[in-house]
Amino acid sequence: MDMNQSTLSKQQDFTHLHQGKPTMVDVTQKNMTHRSATAEAVVKLGAVVMEKLHDGEIRSAKGPVFLTAIIAGTMATKQTSSLIPFCHPLPLEHADITVEVIGEKLRISCHVATSYKTGVEMEAMTGASVAALTVYDMCKSLNKGIVIESVRLLRKTGGKSGDYIADNQEAEK
């Protein structure tokens, strides 16, 4: 049995339901441990937008696209509990977002870490998602057909459910 199947078999119930009612998971009795997560978003920009790529950056009237996306994604990691109803507010200790150009696509990775009682998967996925949305916002005047193809968790460490590594960590290129 691989790591993914093992993790799934341990968690047979939805953690955010108690007696059929949605609820925030009670973490008061959990120990604080180091936890980290990395998520990615893949964005297909198209040729028209990619023609504006110079020296590893796209500069728009609104500013440098990739750098702005990194800032927006980082800010989003810290606001996840305001966006997702049952996420705990977490004291994030690290957030790092990278943007990699692969042909006409971007691979946006968001890595977050903390020492706390609950995981940071949602913070990583929120950071990658908001960074991708920021790229769309800043480039939509050139191509409204930009597609955010995927957002997914690549890996997580720590916590009761153990470590997780996605089956295929390489995005389709």
C-alpha positions as CSV (number, residue, x, y, z in Angstrom):
1,M,0.0,0.0,0.0
2,D,1.5,3.4,-0.9
3,M,1.6,6.4,1.3
4,N,-1.5,8.0,-0.3
5,Q,-3.7,5.0,0.1
6,S,-2.5,4.5,3.7
7,T,-3.4,8.1,4.6
8,L,-6.8,7.7,3.0
9,S,-7.7,4.5,4.8
10,K,-6.8,6.2,8.2
11,Q,-9.3,9.0,7.6
12,Q,-12.7,7.4,6.9
13,D,-14.8,10.3,8.2
14,F,-15.0,13.9,7.3
15,T,-13.1,15.8,10.0
16,H,-15.2,18.9,9.8
17,L,-18.5,17.2,10.5
18,H,-19.7,16.4,14.0
19,Q,-23.1,14.7,14.3
20,G,-23.9,15.9,10.8
21,K,-23.1,19.5,11.6
22,P,-20.2,21.4,10.1
23,T,-17.7,22.4,12.7
24,M,-14.1,23.5,13.2
25,V,-11.9,20.6,14.3
26,D,-11.0,20.8,18.0
27,V,-7.2,20.9,18.3
28,T,-6.9,21.9,21.9
29,Q,-5.5,18.5,22.9
30,K,-3.0,18.2,20.0
31,N,0.7,18.8,20.4
32,M,2.5,21.5,18.6
33,T,4.8,20.0,15.9
34,H,6.6,21.2,12.9
35,R,4.4,21.1,9.8
36,S,5.0,22.1,6.2
37,A,3.2,21.9,2.9
38,T,3.9,22.7,-0.7
39,A,1.2,23.3,-3.3
40,E,1.4,24.3,-7.0
41,A,-0.8,26.1,-9.5
42,V,-0.3,25.7,-13.2
43,V,-1.3,28.6,-15.4
44,K,-1.5,28.5,-19.2
45,L,-0.8,32.1,-20.4
46,G,-0.8,31.7,-24.2
47,A,1.6,33.1,-26.8
48,V,0.4,36.7,-26.7
49,V,1.2,37.0,-23.0
50,M,4.5,35.1,-23.3
51,E,5.7,37.5,-26.0
52,K,5.8,40.1,-23.1
53,L,8.3,37.9,-21.1
54,H,11.7,39.6,-20.9
55,D,14.5,38.8,-18.5
56,G,12.3,36.3,-16.6
57,E,9.5,38.8,-15.9
58,I,6.3,40.2,-17.5
59,R,5.9,43.9,-16.9
60,S,2.4,45.3,-17.2
61,A,0.9,48.7,-16.6
62,K,0.1,47.4,-13.1
63,G,3.7,46.5,-12.4
64,P,5.9,43.3,-12.5
65,V,3.5,40.4,-12.8
66,F,5.5,37.6,-11.2
67,L,6.8,39.7,-8.3
68,T,3.3,41.0,-7.6
69,A,1.9,37.5,-7.7
70,I,4.5,36.4,-5.2
71,I,3.5,39.2,-2.8
72,A,-0.2,38.5,-3.3
73,G,0.2,34.8,-2.7
74,T,2.3,35.4,0.4
75,M,-0.3,37.8,1.8
76,A,-3.0,35.2,1.0
77,T,-1.2,32.4,3.0
78,K,-1.7,34.6,6.1
79,Q,-5.4,35.2,5.4
80,T,-6.5,31.6,4.7
81,S,-8.6,31.3,7.9
82,S,-10.5,34.4,6.8
83,L,-11.3,32.8,3.5
84,I,-11.9,29.1,4.3
85,P,-14.6,28.8,7.1
86,F,-13.1,26.0,9.2
87,C,-9.4,26.7,8.8
88,H,-7.7,27.6,12.1
89,P,-5.7,30.9,12.2
90,L,-2.1,29.8,12.1
91,P,1.1,31.6,13.1
92,L,3.0,30.9,9.8
93,E,6.7,31.0,10.2
94,H,7.7,30.7,6.6
95,A,6.1,31.3,3.2
96,D,8.0,31.0,-0.1
97,I,6.5,31.4,-3.6
98,T,8.3,30.7,-6.8
99,V,7.2,31.2,-10.4
100,E,8.8,29.0,-13.1
101,V,8.2,29.5,-16.8
102,I,7.6,26.3,-18.8
103,G,6.8,27.0,-22.4
104,E,3.6,29.0,-22.4
105,K,2.8,27.9,-18.8
106,L,3.7,29.0,-15.4
107,R,4.3,26.7,-12.5
108,I,3.6,28.6,-9.3
109,S,4.8,26.8,-6.1
110,C,4.0,27.8,-2.6
111,H,5.8,26.4,0.4
112,V,4.7,27.2,3.9
113,A,5.8,26.0,7.4
114,T,4.9,26.4,11.0
115,S,5.2,24.8,14.4
116,Y,1.6,24.4,15.5
117,K,-1.3,22.0,16.2
118,T,-2.7,21.7,12.7
119,G,-1.5,21.5,9.2
120,V,-0.7,24.1,6.6
121,E,-2.0,22.5,3.4
122,M,-4.8,25.0,2.9
123,E,-2.4,27.9,3.4
124,A,-0.1,26.5,0.7
125,M,-3.0,25.9,-1.7
126,T,-4.4,29.4,-1.0
127,G,-1.1,31.0,-1.6
128,A,-0.6,29.2,-5.0
129,S,-4.2,29.9,-6.0
130,V,-4.1,33.6,-5.2
131,A,-0.8,34.0,-6.9
132,A,-2.3,32.4,-10.0
133,L,-5.4,34.6,-9.8
134,T,-3.1,37.7,-9.6
135,V,-1.3,36.6,-12.8
136,Y,-4.7,36.3,-14.5
137,D,-5.8,39.7,-13.2
138,M,-2.6,41.4,-14.4
139,C,-2.5,39.8,-17.8
140,K,-6.2,39.5,-18.8
141,S,-6.0,42.7,-20.9
142,L,-3.7,40.7,-23.3
143,N,-5.6,37.3,-23.1
144,K,-8.9,36.6,-21.4
145,G,-8.4,33.0,-22.3
146,I,-5.7,32.4,-19.7
147,V,-6.4,29.1,-17.9
148,I,-5.6,28.1,-14.4
149,E,-5.2,24.5,-15.2
150,S,-4.7,23.0,-11.8
151,V,-4.1,23.7,-8.1
152,R,-2.9,20.8,-6.0
153,L,-1.1,19.8,-2.9
154,L,2.4,18.3,-3.8
155,R,3.5,17.3,-0.3
156,K,3.0,17.9,3.4
157,T,4.9,16.9,6.5
158,G,4.0,16.5,10.1
159,G,0.8,15.9,12.0
160,K,-1.2,12.8,13.0
161,S,-1.9,11.8,9.4
162,G,1.8,11.7,8.6
163,D,3.6,12.8,5.5
164,Y,2.1,13.0,2.0
165,I,3.7,13.1,-1.4
166,A,1.6,13.5,-4.5
167,D,1.8,10.6,-7.0
168,N,3.2,12.8,-9.8
169,Q,4.9,15.9,-8.5
170,E,5.7,17.1,-12.0
171,A,3.0,19.2,-13.6
172,E,2.2,18.4,-17.2
173,K,4.4,20.6,-19.3
